[in-house]
């Protein structure tokens, strides 16, 4: 299968992982007795499970680990942006530089795998 399509699928997995991470943060504010019954705990587990299944499928479809795995780094970008939007977490200059570096790095890896030698 085309690596570009698989990269796109992995971007979805990264977004799901980031969304699950935010649900995990919500769970962390609950008393321990309530955690297993929380909507957010089940959401976290579900999002992560789907992300893992997407990863497995992408590798099974012929995805190269050296190309696909770095795409998961986009989960850091999604987490920062979603945390900013949902929780009001600040994005300072260093965070913005890091986000830019991750996006450029993943873009270069994707470009190289698709159009490179």
N, C-alpha and C positions, 0 to 999 in steps of 0.2 A: 504494500500500500504506500501511497505517496507520503513522504516524511512530513510535508507541510500540513497535510490533513491531520496526521498524528500529533503534530505540534499543537494544532488548534484544539484537539481533544484534550491534550495535557494542560492547556490553558484553562479549560473548563474544570479539570481536576484540581488545579491550583486554586481557582476561585472557590470551589467547594471546600477545600481544605482551610482556606482563610475564613470562610463563613463558619465552619465548624469551630475554628479557634476562637472566634468571638463568642460563640455559644458556650464554649468551655469557660471563658472569662465570666460569663453570667452565672454559670454553675458554681464557680469558686466563691461567690458571695453567699451561698446558701449554707445552712447547717448541714453537717455530714449526713444526718439521718434522712434529710429531704433530697439529697443529691440523686440517688438512683431513680427517684420518681419524678424528677423534674423534666419538663418539656425540653429544656435546653440541653440536658444530659443526653436525652434520646436523639435530639437534633444533632448534637455534636457527633455521637456515635454513628448516626445514619450518614451524615455528610462525609465523615472520614471513610466509612465503609464504601460508599459509592466512589469516592476519589481513588481508593485502592483498587477497586474493580476496574475503573477506567484505566489506571496504570497498567494493570495486568493485561487488559485487552489490547492496549496500544503496543505493548511489548510483543504480545502474541501475534499481532498483525505485522510484525517485522520492524517495529521501531528500534532504532539504535539507542542504547543506553546513554552513549556519549552525547546524543542530541536531545533526547527526551527528558532525561533526569534534570538537567539544568533548568528546564522550563518550570519545574516545581518551585524554583527560587522566586517565581512571580507571586507565590503565595505570600511572601514578605511584603510585596508591593500592595497586593489586594488587602492584606491585613491592616497595613498602615492607613490606607485610604478609607477602608470601611470603619476602622476605629476612629478616625477623624470625623467621619460623617455621623456615626452612631453614638459614640461616646464623647466626642469632642476632644479626643487626644490630639495634642499639638504635633504638627509636622514642622520641625525647624529646618534650618539650612542644611545641616548635616544629614538629616533624614531625607531631604529632597535630593541631595547629591547621591546618597546611597541608592535611592529608588531609581534615579536616572542611570546609575552605573549598572544596576541589575537589569533594567529594561534594555539598555544598549548591549550588554553582554549576551542576554538571551536572544536578542535580535540578531546579533552577529553570528551566534551559533546556528540559529535557524537559517539565516541567509547562506552561511557557508555549507550547510548540509543540503540545501536545495539548489544553490547556484554555483557553489564552489567546486574546486577540483576534486 
